[in-house]
Amino acid sequence: MPLPFLSGLRVIDLGQYLPGPYAAQMLADLGAEVVKVEAPSGDPLRQMGPTDADGTTAAYKLLNAGKTVIRLNLKDDGDRRAFETLIAGADALVESYRPGVLDKLGVGHARLRALNPRLVHASLSGWGSSGPYARRAGHDLNYMAVGGGLDSSGTPDRPSISHPPVADFASAQQAALAVVAALFGRQRSGEGCFLDLSIMETVLGWQGFNLTADARGEVPDRGEALLSGGAACYRIYRTADGRFATLSALEAKFWQGFCEAVERPDWIARQADPLPQAALIAEVDALFASRSLADWKALLDPVDCCFEALPTLAEMPEHPHIAARGQIRVTPGPEPLVETLMGLRVDGGTPPERAPLRESTAAAVLAAWK
């Protein structure tokens, strides 16, 4: 079952693709009743990628589990009135259109506010509702670029694409947090509000360290900072069998434990070598390349040194810690679905369950809301 924290609250999900729908799903996990409103053609994510036998992608099913899905044509007067009736009875709206789209459809923020002054309206767009980029197209990679998520990440010769799309998922979490905060604030004021959220600005909000370092002339080149690959104690290393291991021995005690375990006490003092530590990295690289990942696990798993093997996706569900925590739920069959539930447990409970998405109609939802 979902968690009970937002039970009794009604949320309209007018999002498409990933960020808006994921934000709304988090609210559903916390107990809200979420109704996803799609155009007659459906959310484009339904067909974006390989589809199952029913014509729908697994990604769409995963992102919209826990919701009731209805279809309305907001360009049609009758369907728009039904949507307005839903808005009048809702607590929150999450949408991810470009600024101005809802105004063209006749349900812009002013109209929504008139219909329901208590509505918390969260607009999660790529660039925000103002500024020269407000109506510019974009996707995760663009938002990561402008928001500072790429320039300091990757190897010295080029930035790297992160996957899954970091900006999309992170902005969805920020949107869900903002909605919950606004609903809490509404308890005091009695008034709803408009939340202007930007996918790019979610990433930008993380850049204080880097921007300050740049302003002081202290930014290392890409891949050469302490946490970006310049330190031997904080790296990804390839093993003899082509697998990978992570070492995050930032604290002196962890680095010392690692060095002693691999019988290289001469490396202990070299943790303080200037960055980038090219010579030391090359030596540690050669060491890891001399044994298989299984060998390194056998040696270093018992050592308190911040070593972890990098599991493949196929190995993750059976990882002893992940399996013990119960966050992954597998729906078996010829087209299995592997859900990752919200990583939250309350009072010793389990992660909140999600029901499969349910297709319905506006009339049925409105009848249930009376």
C-alpha positions in Angstrom: 0.0 0.0 0.0 1.1 3.6 -0.5 2.2 5.5 2.6 -0.7 7.4 4.3 0.9 10.9 4.6 -1.0 12.5 1.7 -4.1 10.3 1.8 -7.3 12.3 1.0 -5.4 14.7 -1.3 -6.2 14.7 -5.0 -3.5 15.4 -7.6 -3.9 16.0 -11.3 -0.9 14.9 -13.4 -0.8 16.7 -16.7 2.8 15.7 -17.4 4.4 13.8 -20.2 7.5 11.8 -20.7 9.5 11.6 -17.4 9.8 14.6 -15.0 6.2 15.5 -14.4 4.9 12.0 -14.3 7.7 10.9 -11.9 6.9 13.8 -9.6 3.3 12.9 -9.5 4.2 9.2 -8.9 6.2 10.2 -5.8 3.1 12.0 -4.5 1.1 8.8 -5.2 3.6 6.8 -3.3 3.1 9.1 -0.3 -0.7 8.5 -0.4 -2.2 11.0 -2.8 -4.8 10.0 -5.3 -3.3 10.8 -8.7 -5.3 11.2 -11.8 -3.2 11.4 -15.0 -4.9 13.4 -17.8 -3.6 12.6 -21.3 -4.5 13.8 -24.7 -6.6 11.4 -26.8 -3.4 10.2 -28.5 -1.9 9.5 -25.0 1.4 10.4 -23.4 4.1 10.1 -26.1 6.1 7.9 -23.7 3.6 5.2 -24.4 5.3 4.5 -27.8 8.8 6.0 -27.2 11.0 2.9 -27.4 10.3 -0.8 -27.7 6.6 -1.6 -26.9 5.1 -4.6 -25.2 2.5 -6.8 -26.9 -0.2 -4.3 -25.7 1.5 -1.5 -27.7 2.8 0.4 -24.6 6.3 0.8 -23.4 7.6 -0.6 -20.2 8.9 2.9 -19.3 5.4 4.3 -19.5 3.9 1.5 -17.3 6.7 2.0 -14.7 6.4 5.8 -14.5 2.6 5.8 -14.2 2.0 2.9 -11.9 -0.2 3.9 -8.9 -2.3 6.4 -11.0 -5.6 6.5 -12.7 -5.2 7.5 -16.3 -7.9 9.3 -18.3 -7.9 11.0 -21.7 -9.3 14.4 -22.5 -9.0 16.7 -25.5 -8.5 20.1 -23.9 -9.2 21.7 -27.3 -12.7 20.4 -27.1 -15.2 22.4 -25.1 -16.8 19.5 -23.4 -13.6 17.8 -22.4 -12.2 21.1 -21.2 -15.2 21.6 -18.9 -14.7 18.1 -17.5 -11.0 19.0 -16.9 -12.1 22.2 -15.1 -14.4 20.2 -12.9 -11.6 18.0 -12.0 -9.4 21.0 -11.2 -12.1 22.5 -9.0 -12.0 19.3 -6.8 -8.2 18.8 -6.8 -5.5 19.8 -4.3 -2.6 20.0 -6.7 -1.8 20.0 -10.4 1.6 18.9 -11.8 2.2 19.8 -15.4 5.3 19.9 -17.6 4.2 21.9 -20.6 6.2 24.7 -22.1 5.1 28.1 -20.7 2.1 29.5 -22.6 0.7 26.1 -23.7 -2.0 26.0 -21.0 -3.0 29.6 -21.8 -3.6 28.6 -25.4 -5.8 25.8 -24.2 -7.8 28.2 -22.1 -6.7 26.7 -18.8 -3.8 29.0 -17.9 -2.8 29.8 -14.3 -5.3 32.7 -14.0 -8.2 30.4 -15.1 -7.0 27.6 -12.8 -6.8 30.0 -9.9 -10.3 31.3 -10.6 -11.6 27.7 -10.6 -9.8 26.7 -7.4 -8.0 29.3 -5.3 -6.7 26.5 -3.0 -5.0 24.7 -5.9 -1.2 24.2 -5.7 -0.2 24.4 -9.4 3.3 23.1 -10.1 4.7 23.9 -13.5 7.9 21.9 -14.2 9.3 23.2 -17.5 12.7 22.9 -19.0 13.9 26.5 -18.4 11.3 28.1 -16.2 8.4 30.5 -17.0 10.5 33.5 -17.8 13.8 34.5 -19.5 14.9 34.2 -23.1 14.9 30.4 -23.1 11.4 30.0 -21.5 9.8 28.5 -24.7 13.0 26.9 -26.1 12.9 23.1 -26.6 15.2 20.9 -24.7 15.9 17.6 -23.0 18.0 16.3 -20.1 21.3 16.7 -21.9 20.6 20.4 -22.7 19.5 21.2 -19.2 22.6 19.4 -17.7 24.8 21.4 -20.1 23.5 24.9 -19.3 22.9 24.1 -15.6 26.5 23.1 -15.0 26.1 19.4 -14.7 28.5 18.5 -17.6 31.4 20.9 -17.6 33.2 19.4 -14.6 32.1 15.8 -15.2 33.7 13.2 -17.4 37.2 12.6 -18.6 39.8 15.3 -19.4 39.1 15.1 -23.1 35.3 15.4 -23.0 32.2 15.6 -20.8 30.1 12.4 -20.3 26.4 11.7 -20.6 24.9 10.5 -17.3 22.3 7.8 -17.4 19.5 7.5 -16.2 18.8 11.2 -17.0 19.9 13.0 -13.9 18.2 16.4 -14.5 14.8 14.8 -15.2 14.7 12.6 -12.1 16.2 15.2 -9.8 13.8 18.0 -11.0 10.9 15.6 -10.4 12.0 15.0 -6.8 12.3 18.8 -6.3 8.9 19.3 -7.8 7.3 16.7 -5.5 9.1 18.3 -2.5 7.8 21.8 -3.5 4.2 20.5 -3.9 4.3 18.9 -0.4 5.7 22.1 1.1 3.1 24.2 -0.6 0.3 21.9 0.6 1.7 22.2 4.1 1.7 26.0 3.7 -1.8 26.0 2.4 -2.9 24.6 5.8 -1.9 27.8 7.3 -2.9 30.3 4.7 -5.9 28.6 3.1 -4.5 29.7 -0.3 -3.0 27.8 -3.1 0.0 29.0 -5.2 1.8 28.7 -8.5 5.2 26.9 -8.4 7.5 27.8 -11.2 10.1 25.0 -11.4 12.8 24.5 -14.0 14.6 21.3 -14.8 17.8 23.2 -15.7 17.6 25.2 -12.5 17.5 22.0 -10.4 21.0 21.2 -11.7 22.1 24.9 -11.4 21.1 24.7 -7.7 23.9 22.2 -7.2 26.7 24.4 -8.6 27.6 26.7 -5.7 30.8 24.8 -5.0 32.0 24.8 -8.6 30.9 28.4 -9.3 32.7 29.7 -6.2 35.8 27.8 -7.0 35.7 29.2 -10.6 35.3 32.7 -9.2 38.4 32.2 -7.1 40.4 30.7 -10.0 40.6 27.3 -8.2 38.7 25.0 -10.6 40.7 21.9 -11.6 40.5 20.7 -15.2 37.7 18.2 -15.9 38.5 14.8 -14.4 41.3 16.1 -12.2 39.5 17.3 -9.0 39.3 15.3 -5.8 35.8 13.9 -6.6 36.0 13.8 -10.4 38.9 11.4 -10.9 42.0 13.3 -10.0 42.7 11.4 -6.8 43.8 7.7 -6.7 41.7 7.1 -3.6 38.5 8.1 -5.3 38.3 6.3 -8.7 36.7 3.6 -10.8 39.2 0.9 -11.6 39.1 -1.9 -14.3 39.8 -5.4 -13.1 41.6 -8.3 -15.0 38.3 -9.7 -16.2 37.0 -6.4 -17.6 34.8 -5.6 -14.7 34.9 -2.5 -12.6 35.5 -1.6 -8.9 34.9 1.6 -7.1 37.2 3.0 -4.4 36.1 6.0 -2.3 38.7 6.0 0.4 38.7 9.7 1.0 39.4 9.6 4.7 42.9 8.8 5.8 41.8 5.8 7.8 40.1 4.2 4.9 43.0 4.8 2.5 45.4 3.3 5.0 43.1 0.3 5.4 43.1 -0.2 1.6 46.9 0.2 1.3 47.6 -2.2 4.1 45.1 -4.8 2.7 46.9 -4.7 -0.7 50.3 -4.7 0.9 51.3 -1.3 -0.3 52.1 0.7 2.8 54.3 3.0 0.8 51.1 4.4 -0.8 49.7 5.7 2.5 51.6 9.0 2.6 51.0 9.6 -1.1 47.3 10.2 -0.6 48.5 13.8 -0.1 50.2 14.0 -3.5 49.1 17.1 -5.6 46.1 16.6 -7.9 45.9 15.1 -10.4 47.8 12.1 -9.0 48.7 10.7 -12.4 51.6 8.6 -11.2 49.8 7.1 -8.2 46.6 6.5 -10.2 48.7 4.5 -12.8 50.1 2.3 -10.1 46.7 1.6 -8.5 45.3 1.1 -12.0 47.9 -1.6 -12.7 47.2 -3.3 -9.3 43.5 -3.6 -9.9 44.1 -4.8 -13.5 46.1 -7.7 -12.1 43.2 -9.6 -10.5 39.6 -10.4 -11.2 36.7 -8.6 -9.6 35.8 -11.7 -7.6 39.4 -11.8 -6.2 39.2 -8.1 -5.2 35.8 -8.7 -3.5 37.3 -11.6 -1.6 40.2 -9.4 -0.4 38.5 -6.0 0.1 34.9 -6.7 1.1 36.0 -7.5 4.7 38.1 -4.3 4.8 36.6 -1.0 6.1 38.0 1.0 3.1 35.0 2.2 1.0 35.5 -0.4 -1.7 32.5 -1.7 -3.7 32.3 -3.8 -6.8 30.3 -2.3 -9.6 27.4 -4.7 -10.2 25.8 -5.1 -13.6 22.1 -4.3 -14.0 21.4 -8.1 -14.1 23.2 -8.6 -10.8 21.6 -5.7 -8.9 18.3 -7.4 -7.8 20.3 -10.2 -6.3 22.9 -7.9 -4.6 22.7 -9.0 -0.9 22.0 -5.5 0.4 19.5 -4.5 -2.3 17.7 -7.9 -1.9 17.5 -7.5 1.9 16.1 -4.0 1.7 13.2 -5.0 -0.7 13.1 -1.9 -2.9 13.0 -3.9 -6.1 9.7 -5.6 -7.1 9.6 -7.9 -10.1 6.4 -8.7 -12.0 7.3 -11.9 -13.8 6.1 -13.0 -17.2 7.1 -13.0 -20.8 7.4 -9.1 -20.5 8.6 -8.7 -16.9 8.4 -5.3 -15.2 11.1 -4.5 -12.6 10.0 -1.7 -10.4 12.2 0.3 -8.1 9.9 1.5 -5.3 10.4 4.7 -3.3 13.4 4.3 -1.0 11.5 5.1 2.2 10.5 2.9 5.1 8.4 4.3 8.0 8.5 2.9 11.5 10.2 -0.3 10.3 7.8 -0.9 7.4 8.5 -1.8 3.8 8.8 0.6 0.8 5.3 1.8 -0.3 3.7 -0.5 -2.9 2.3 0.7 -6.2 -0.7 -0.6 -8.0 -0.5 -0.9 -11.8 -1.8 2.1 -13.7 -5.5 2.0 -14.2 -7.3 3.3 -17.3 -10.6 5.1 -16.6 -12.8 8.0 -17.7 -13.3 11.5 -16.5 -16.9 10.7 -15.8 -15.9 7.8 -13.5 -13.4 9.9 -11.7 -15.8 12.8 -11.2 -18.5 10.4 -9.9 -16.0 9.0 -7.4 -15.0 12.5 -6.3 -18.6 13.5 -5.4 
